[in-house]
Amino acid sequence: MNDTVSYATKRNWNKLNTSEKDRLTRRANKRLSKKKFIPIEYLSNSKNAIVLQEILEQIDLKKFSIESVIYSLAKYLIDKKRIKNRNIKTILNENHFDYINEIEEYNWPQDERDLLGIVYQCLLFEGEKNQKGSYYTPTSVVKNMIKNLDFSNGQLFLDPCCGSGSFLMEIDANPNQLFGTDSDPIAVFIAKINMIIKYPEIDFYPHIECRDYLEDINLLSFDSEVLNKKFDYIMTNPPWGAVANQICSIPEITSKETFSYFFVKSFSQLKKNGKIRFLFPESVTNVKIHKDIRSFILKNCNIESFTLYDDNFTGVTTKYVDVCCSNNEIQKTIPVYKNNCMEIIERESFFETENLVFNFLNLKDREILSKVKTLGCYDLSESIWALGIVTGDNKNKVSHIATEGAEQIYTGKEICPYSVKTAQYYIKYNRDSLQQVAKEEYYRAPEKLVYKFISNKLIFAYDNMQRLFLNSANILIPKIKGMSIKTVMAFLNSELYQYLYIQMFGEIKVLKGNLVELPFPELSEKQDRDISETVTKIINGECTDEFIQKQVYDIFNISDDQINHIRSILYGKVA
Ligand SMILES: C[S@@+](CC[C@H](N)C(=O)[O-])C[C@H]1O[C@@H](n2cnc3c(N)ncnc32)[C@H](O)[C@@H]1O
C-alpha cells in the first residue's frame, strides 16, 4: 500500500480544512486500529451476531493464535459433518496448528454459510482487515453478480482474490470448474474447507492457490494451475487502494490502483466470449485518477452492464458499483441497474468528458447535452482561479471577535447563490503569517465570483467588496467573450448548469477541472445586459431568479419536456 501523498491530495485536504498530519494520522490510525467488529451484512442470520460475540469473548486470544482458532473450528466442523473427502487430511496437514479442545464446547451457529470466514473477519483487527482488504462480499451482492451463469458445458470460473470463497461457494457447478487465488494463507485455507463442506459427495482437491495474483503479470508461472488457464467467467470484489513498489507493471495503469491491476490482469485470462464482473467503489466511475481503468475498459471491453449498490460494508463507507464486461463485439447501449430498476444508457456518453467519466446518461440526457454543446462555443479555461486562504492554524488565527486591526473573513458556509451572508469570523490579515495565500490582486479584484468547493450543487456568489475567504471557498474571475461576470454567475447558478454538472461529472465536489469543461454560449449584447441587470436585482433582493432560469433554457432551446426531465433529476419527480 502506498503512503505517499500526491500534491493534489494534499491540496484537497487543505481545501477540506484538514491538515496533512491529521489526515495521515487518521489513515495510519485506521491501519493500526485495534477495533474488531462483526461483519453484520455478511451473516446469513443477523441474530447470530450476539451468539458469536459471546463465544469469541470467551476464547482467550492471548493464549491462542488466530490460525489455531480457525484450524480448530475447521477440523471440528469437518468431523461433525463426517466429511469423507480423502483430500481433507492433506489440507489439514498443510495448515496444521495447535488444536483447541474448548472449540467443541461452544454452541456455534449451525445456519451460517461461511462460519469460518465470519469468525476470521471478527478476529482480525480493523487495521489488519484494511491492510489485507479482507472485507468479504455479502451474499446478496454475490448472488446478484453470479446470477444467470451457465456451467453446463464445463465452463470455468475464477475469483483471483477469493478470500474465504464467498463467490466460489455461491455457484452451483462441479467444484473442478471453480478456481481461486488469494495472497492470505488463512483465507485460502478457509476457502478450501468451505468448498469441501459444500461438496461432501465429491472427492476433489479445491483449485485454490495461495499466491499474490499481481506478482507475475506475464502469466508465466509454471507452478500455477490458475495462472496458466483461461476462464469463461472471472468475478470478484478486488482489494482497493494504491500499491507502492508493485512488482507487476501494467503501463496503462498509472494510478497504481490495485483493483485496476486486478481487472487488467484478469481480463487477459478471459476466454473468447468470456465475462468479467468486478465490484468497484463508485469512485471508479467518475474520479480523475481512475481515468486509466475507464480508458482501458473503453478500449478493450464490451460493457455488458452496470449495477449500482447503495448499501455499505461494515467499515467501508462507500457506495459501490459492479461492472460486467466481455470481450465480445462492442454494443452501443448498456443497461444500468439500480434499486430493481433498469435504464438503458449510451456508451458514447462516456466520451463526453475529458476524463471519460462513466456518467450514465440516457438518450434524453444526451439530447440535452448535445443542444448545449452545439451552442456552447466558449469555456472557462482562460479564467483566473484562486484558492481561499489556508491559515495553517484556524484556531489561533481566526476568531469570532473583531479585535483591533482584524478584517472580516468568509467561509464556504456563507456563500449563497448570488451573494454572501454576513461574515462570522475575523482575521489579522498578515500575508507572511499565513500558510497559503493566492495573489493579493485576486482577493482584492474589483469583481470576483466565489464558490463552495465541497457541495453537491453549484453555488456561486458575487463579490465586489474585495472580501477575504478561507479555503472552504474558491475564487473565479471569469473571462468569457461577450459575457459580464454577473452573466457568467447566472449561468453557473442556473438549473440547467446544475443538471449538466451532476450528469456530466457525478461529483459532489466542485472542481476546476470539471468547471472548465462546461460550455457557454455566444450572447448578444442585449442578452448579456438583460441577464446582468436581473442579477443585480436578485442581489438587491428585488426579484427572484425565474427570468434567469427561463433565459438560460431559451438560449439553448431546451423544450418544456426537457425542462421537466431536468427538474425531475434535480428535485425528484415533477408532476
Ligand atoms: C475485498 S476481499 C474479497 C474477497 C472475496 N473475493 C469476496 O468477495 O468475498 C479482497 C481479497 O483480496 C486478497 N488480496 C489482496 N491482495 C492480493 C493479491 N495481491 N493477490 C491475491 N489476493 C489478494 C485479500 O486477502 C482479500 O481476501
The ligand as a Tripos MOL2 file, in Angstrom:
@<TRIPOS>MOLECULE
LIG
   27    29     1     0     0
SMALL
NO_CHARGES

@<TRIPOS>ATOM
      1 C1        -12.3230   -7.4430   -0.6520 C.3       1 LIG1
      2 S1        -11.6700   -9.0440   -0.3090 S.3       1 LIG1
      3 C2        -12.7140  -10.0160   -1.3070 C.3       1 LIG1
      4 C3        -12.6450  -11.4750   -1.0960 C.3       1 LIG1
      5 C4        -13.6560  -12.2690   -1.9420 C.3       1 LIG1
      6 N1        -13.4110  -12.1040   -3.3440 N.3       1 LIG1
      7 C5        -15.0670  -11.8060   -1.6250 C.2       1 LIG1
      8 O1        -15.6530  -11.1530   -2.4780 O.co2     1 LIG1
      9 O2        -15.5700  -12.0760   -0.5410 O.co2     1 LIG1
     10 C6        -10.1480   -8.9480   -1.1760 C.3       1 LIG1
     11 C7         -9.2460  -10.1480   -1.0480 C.3       1 LIG1
     12 O3         -8.0710   -9.8860   -1.8310 O.3       1 LIG1
     13 C8         -6.9760  -10.5630   -1.2510 C.3       1 LIG1
     14 N2         -5.7540   -9.9620   -1.8240 N.ar      1 LIG1
     15 C9         -5.2150   -8.7340   -1.5680 C.ar      1 LIG1
     16 N3         -4.1240   -8.5600   -2.3450 N.ar      1 LIG1
     17 C10        -3.9800   -9.6800   -3.0970 C.ar      1 LIG1
     18 C11        -3.0450  -10.0880   -4.1010 C.ar      1 LIG1
     19 N4         -2.0530   -9.2840   -4.4690 N.pl3     1 LIG1
     20 N5         -3.1940  -11.3010   -4.6710 N.ar      1 LIG1
     21 C12        -4.2240  -12.1130   -4.3080 C.ar      1 LIG1
     22 N6         -5.1240  -11.7810   -3.3630 N.ar      1 LIG1
     23 C13        -5.0310  -10.5730   -2.7790 C.ar      1 LIG1
     24 C14        -7.1990  -10.3370    0.2450 C.3       1 LIG1
     25 O4         -6.5020  -11.3040    1.0090 O.3       1 LIG1
     26 C15        -8.7150  -10.4740    0.3470 C.3       1 LIG1
     27 O5         -9.0740  -11.7910    0.6610 O.3       1 LIG1
@<TRIPOS>BOND
     1     1     2 1
     2     2     3 1
     3     2    10 1
     4     3     4 1
     5     4     5 1
     6     5     6 1
     7     5     7 1
     8     7     8 2
     9     7     9 1
    10    10    11 1
    11    11    12 1
    12    11    26 1
    13    12    13 1
    14    13    14 1
    15    13    24 1
    16    14    15 ar
    17    14    23 ar
    18    15    16 ar
    19    16    17 ar
    20    17    18 ar
    21    17    23 ar
    22    18    19 1
    23    18    20 ar
    24    20    21 ar
    25    21    22 ar
    26    22    23 ar
    27    24    25 1
    28    24    26 1
    29    26    27 1
@<TRIPOS>SUBSTRUCTURE
     1 LIG1         1 GROUP 0 **** ****
